[in-house]
Each structure stands twice: as structure tokens, then as C-alpha cells.
Amino acid sequence: MWLVLRPQLPVFHVDNFSVSNLNATLPTFTANWEANLTVRNPNTRLKIEFSELQNFVFYDEDYLLASAITSRPFSLETKTSGVISAKLSENNKDNLVENWVVDKLAKERSNGSVSFNFRMLVWTTFRSGLWWNRHLSMKVLCEDLQVTFVGASGNGNIAANGHRDCLVFV
């Protein structure tokens, strides 16, 4: 049946990715990230239901932050799009981010921009009517999001033309 329905994975696209209140002065590391993504269902026969999401922010391959698993179910009918918004905050009260990572990030920040990776784990169900469904978990990788900071402020955004498509793996 899977071959007859010809399922296609959803398409994720970063519309906006911003950082505010970034402070990477040792021993302090604080920041707020906000991501807005468009997700599109390219299928002509399958509805996609999204049951749970977990968001992560990385600097290079170094883990900075993860959100709790959120259960805000939504679904996309065939050939439709929706928006996923995520907000993550780090105050490093538990010192989860190594000092050398913060130092490296601060050095890159002093050049005016920093490249982050935004990743998600997504739990979905592909559904065709009432009689057929398939559960899949996916990894969504939105890599090399170049955030440009204004002056010495801790606030920055991806460039207007910095919209990025994300990779999706099952």
C-alpha cells in the first residue's frame, strides 16, 4: 500500500531565525532563539499529522540547547502548508555548554555574525482516509543559519535572502 500512495516527506523551510540577548562573556552564556518555519505537505493522497516536536540549537556540531518535547498536534491536508514557531532560551545555569564552546562562539560573534544549526525531531502520522496510516519519526536539519548581529548588541537575524530549506531524514 505504501508504494501505491507514493508518500513524500514534508518540506521544511526556514522563514526567520533570530537571536536576542546573546551574551557570550565567560562565565556567562545567555541567549534567546526564535525560529519560524513553513512546513508543506507535498502529497496528493496523504494527510500528515504532527503529534510531537522537539527543537535543538547547535553551534557547529556543539549542542547548545534543547526544548522539552511539545505536544501541540496539528495536521496538514494534502498540498497545504503550515507554520511552526519555536522559542528557546538559555541561561546556562547548569553549565551545560562548555566554556571553550562559548569562547569560540564569542570570537565568531566579534566578526559580526554567527552560524547556528536548528534541528528538530518530529513525530508524524501519514494518513489516507480512515483505513490506512503509518507512523514516522523524522529528523529535520536546518543547517548553517548565518545570523548577522547589529553593532555590539546581542540581537541578530538571518539575512533577508537567508531563507533556507531544511534536510529531512527518516
N, C-alpha and C positions, 0 to 999 in steps of 0.2 A: 504494500500500500504506500510506503514511504516514497518509492520511485514513481508511482502514479501521480502523487500530489506534487512532486518536484519542489520540495521545500527549499527556501532560500533563507539565509541568516539575515537578521535585521541589519540595517546600515546605521552606524552611529557617526555623527558629525559634530565637532566642537564649534559652537557658535560664539561662546565667550568663555574666557578663563582669566580670572583676575586674582591678585594677591593684595591684601591690605594689612597694614600694621606690621609689616615684616621687620623684625628686629633680630639680627644675627650677630649680636655682640656678645661674645662669651663672657660669662656663663649663661647668658640669656638667649633663648630662642623662642620667639613667638611669631605667629602669623595666622592670617585667616585666608582661606582659599574659597573661591566661588566658581563653579563650573556650570555652564548651561549647554546642553547637548540636544540636538534634534535626533530622534530615532525614527527610522522609516521602515515600514513593513513592505518589502518588495513583492510579496506573494500575491498571487491571483486567486488562490483557493484556500489559504490558511490564515486564520486569525492568530495573532501572537499575544499571549497573556504573560505579563511580567509580574511575578509574585514577590520577589525579594531582590534587593540591591545592596552591595557593599562597595564603598568607594575608598580609594587609596591615592595618596600623593607620594611621588618619589622624586628625588633629586639624583640625576643619573640613575644608577641602579640601587641607590641607598634609600631605604624606607624612611619616610618622614612621619606619616600619619595614616590612620585608617578610621573610617566611620564605623559605627555599630551597624549590624545588619538591619536594614529598614524594610518594613513590610508595608509598602504603600502600593497595593496592587493597582495595575491599570492594564488596559488591553488596547491593541491596535487592530482594527479591522483590516481587511485586505487593501493594499495600495494607499494606506494612510500614514500620517506622521504624528508624532507627539513630542513633548519636551520633557527632558529630565533636568532637574536643578539639584545641585548638591552644594552644601556649605560645610566646610571642615575648619576646625580651629585647633591650633597647637600652642600650648603654653609651656611645654617640656617640663612640667612639674615632676614627672617621673624620670627625667633624664633618659628618655628612650632614644634620642638622637645623639649619636656620638659627637664629641667635641670636634674631631677632625672633619666631620661632615659639615658641621655648622661653619667652621673656619673656611673650608673650601667654597661653600655657598656664599659666604660674606665676600670672599675675594672676587668671585664671579659677579656678584651684585655691584661691587665697586666699579665695574666696567659698564654698568648701565642696564644690563639685562641678565636674566637667569632662565635656563631651560629646565622645565619641570615635566614629569610624566604623570598623567592622570589615568588611573586604571579602575576597572570595575569588575566585580563578579556579579553576574546576573542570572537569576533562576527564572526560567520561562517554561511555558507550555504552548506547543503548536497545536491548534485545534481546527478540525474540519467538521462542522455541524456538531451533533450530539454523540456521534458514534465513534469518532477517531480522535485520539490525541497522543502527543509524545512530549515528555518532559526532557528539557535540556538545560544544563548549566553552561554558561559562556564566560570567557574572559574577554574583556574589551580593553584594548590598549590604545590610549591616545598619547602618542609619544612626541617628544621634542616640542613642547609648547613654550615658545620663546616669549617670556614676559619682559616687557620693557618698563623700567621704572622712571618716574619723573623726578629729576633732581635727586636730592638726598632723602626724599620721602620714602616711606616703606610701602608705597602703593604703586601697583603696576598692572598692565593688561597685555594680552596678546595683541599684536598689530591688527588693524582693521582687515588686512588681507591675510591674517594669520589663521584663518579658519582651517580646520584640519579634519580629514576623515580618519576614523579610528580602525584599527585592525580587530577582527572578531575571530576568536578561536573556540572550538567546542571541545 
